[in-house]
Amino acid sequence: MVSRGSLEDRLKDIERELEALKIFRITPQLNKFKRNLMGERSFIKNQLSKLQSTKEQKQIEKEEIILTANRNRSEKMKRTWRYLKAIQKNYPVKLSLRELRTALRKHRQGLVTDVPDVAWRNPSP
């Protein structure tokens, strides 16, 4: 684990280097070097903020990550079910939604299914 003091020293060094680079002529190499320094600066600032965070803040961040993951998963499942319902509604497929979902998984794996390929490409007629 890197100490807070060494991170702050490195941050000051980077700031000084960026300030010193302003006197040079702008070239692609200079721009690339500046981008690298700015990336390193943001990384160090992130490390400093992690060192300053408390247990409560870490718990809140963890809950936010879980909440976002659940929201993304929910949206994906809603999209999938809407897609399957559109196929079931618009094509003469005599499968339940659960069986259609299994067929979709097989189709994504490249296996043969009872559902025509046209239905998978465009569920709306």
C-alpha positions in Angstrom: 0.0 0.0 0.0 1.4 3.4 -1.0 1.4 6.1 1.7 -0.6 9.2 1.4 2.5 11.4 1.6 4.3 9.8 -1.3 1.1 10.0 -3.5 0.8 13.8 -2.7 4.5 14.3 -3.5 4.1 12.4 -6.8 1.0 14.6 -7.6 3.0 17.8 -7.0 5.8 16.5 -9.3 3.3 15.8 -12.0 1.7 19.2 -11.7 5.2 20.8 -11.9 6.0 18.7 -15.0 2.8 19.7 -16.7 3.5 23.4 -15.9 7.0 23.1 -17.3 5.7 21.5 -20.6 3.8 24.7 -21.4 7.0 26.4 -22.7 7.7 23.7 -25.4 6.4 23.7 -28.9 3.3 21.6 -29.4 4.1 18.3 -31.1 2.4 14.9 -31.2 4.9 13.5 -28.8 4.4 16.4 -26.4 0.6 15.9 -26.5 1.0 12.1 -25.9 3.3 12.8 -22.9 0.8 15.3 -21.5 -2.0 12.8 -21.9 0.0 10.2 -20.0 0.8 12.7 -17.2 -2.9 13.7 -17.0 -3.9 10.0 -16.8 -1.4 9.4 -14.1 -2.6 12.5 -12.2 -6.2 11.3 -12.3 -5.1 7.9 -11.1 -3.2 9.3 -8.2 -6.2 11.6 -7.3 -8.4 8.5 -7.3 -6.0 6.7 -5.1 -6.0 9.6 -2.6 -9.8 9.8 -2.6 -9.9 6.0 -1.8 -7.5 6.5 1.1 -9.7 9.3 2.5 -12.9 7.4 2.2 -14.5 6.0 5.3 -16.2 2.7 6.0 -19.6 4.3 5.5 -18.7 5.8 2.2 -17.3 2.4 1.0 -20.5 0.7 2.0 -22.6 3.3 0.2 -20.4 2.9 -2.9 -20.8 -0.9 -2.8 -24.6 -0.6 -2.5 -24.7 1.8 -5.5 -22.7 -0.7 -7.6 -25.1 -3.5 -6.6 -28.1 -1.3 -7.4 -26.7 -0.3 -10.8 -25.9 -4.0 -11.6 -29.5 -5.0 -10.7 -31.0 -2.2 -12.7 -28.9 -3.2 -15.8 -29.8 -6.8 -15.4 -33.5 -5.9 -15.1 -33.4 -3.8 -18.2 -31.8 -6.6 -20.2 -34.3 -9.1 -19.0 -37.2 -6.8 -19.9 -35.7 -6.3 -23.4 -35.4 -10.1 -23.8 -38.9 -10.8 -22.7 -40.3 -8.0 -25.0 -38.3 -9.6 -27.9 -39.7 -13.0 -27.2 -43.3 -11.8 -26.8 -42.9 -10.0 -30.2 -41.8 -13.2 -31.8 -44.6 -15.2 -30.2 -47.1 -12.6 -31.3 -46.0 -12.1 -34.9 -44.9 -15.6 -36.0 -46.7 -18.9 -35.9 -44.6 -20.4 -33.2 -46.4 -22.8 -30.9 -44.0 -22.5 -28.0 -44.5 -21.1 -24.5 -42.4 -18.1 -23.5 -40.2 -20.4 -21.4 -39.6 -22.8 -24.3 -39.0 -19.8 -26.6 -36.4 -18.5 -24.2 -34.7 -21.9 -24.3 -34.8 -21.8 -28.1 -33.3 -18.3 -28.1 -30.4 -19.6 -26.0 -29.8 -22.4 -28.4 -30.0 -20.0 -31.3 -27.3 -17.8 -29.8 -25.1 -20.9 -29.3 -25.6 -21.6 -33.1 -27.7 -24.7 -32.6 -30.8 -25.6 -34.7 -34.2 -24.5 -33.3 -37.8 -24.9 -34.3 -38.2 -21.1 -34.7 -37.4 -19.8 -38.3 -34.4 -17.6 -38.7 -36.5 -14.8 -40.0 -38.2 -14.5 -36.6 -34.8 -14.1 -34.9 -33.7 -11.4 -37.2 -36.8 -9.3 -37.1 -39.6 -10.1 -34.7 -41.9 -7.5 -36.1 -43.6 -8.4 -39.4 
